[in-house]
Amino acid sequence: MKHRFADKIVWITGASSGIGEATAYRMAMEGASLVLTSRNESALEKVREKCIAGGAVDAKVLSADLSNLENLAQVSERAWSLFGKIDIFFCNAGISQRSNTIDSQMDVIDKVMDVNYFAPVTITKTILPKMIANGGGQIAVTTSIAGKFGFPLRCAYSSSKFALYGFFETVQAECYKDNIRVTFVCPGRVQTNISLYALEKDGTPHGKMDAGQAGGITSEKAARKIVNAIYRKKREVLVGGKELIMVHIKRWFPGLAARIARNIKAM
């Protein structure tokens, strides 16, 4: 395999499972050096070992709770210092939700926004000046088709993903001249554990695999598309199956998309 990332330092959040884990293995196969972050340090160690065995030049574990916003600037400084730079930041960690707007408690909405939006903002504000001073870099951010249109039981999740587009499109507009590139990774249904850990109205875990999630593409297939898009510095990559047609319907027929969204089976 061609080692397209042999000279790159790649920081991946949400690297202990799902899309983040699969992308780490794919980057390792292509010769990257990796910084792996999630809350689960023991799981990260296993991912690190597989990355080294799979071809990574080096891989280091940096465990962190992204909902703890006060510590994220320090975590970001630590991530940068592990290799002395970060060429690609894959901002992938996130948490979902399974509750309607009226019943969702505010602390649940706050947590979803903290992890999915304010954490990426905090990290980016720390490492972006360093990237620019270093001659440039790339940020890949996992959004969602739920960041293209709202639908039932995702009030906080959808809001957080919409917000990512606003923030990172602004970063791209401001910093393109500084050789900063942004790639939006927009998944539909991918076979990950995101529904297991999604928050119910009171913050308890959803605790089951939704049928839509179970029928999605594999995280390995998603990772191949994501890594190719990052290498090509694409502005956006849609990742999933037939459900992605909703993105195109929303663009060209927003009224129809709204009617469809009202009738989507959200689980």
Secondary structure, DSSP 8 states (H G I E B T S, - for coil): ---TTTT-EEEEESTTSHHHHHHHHHHHHTT-EEEEE-S-HHHHHHHHHHHHHHT-SEEEE----TT-GGGHHHHHHHHHHHHT--SEEEE-----B-B-TTT--HHHHHHHHIIIIIHHHHHHHHHHHHHHHTT-EEEEEE--GGGTS--TTBHHHHHHHHHHHHHHHHHHHHHGGGTEEEEEEEESSEESSHHHH-B-TTS-B--S--HHHHTSEEHHHHHHHHHHHHHTT-SEEEESSGGGHHHHHHHH-HHHHHHHHHT----
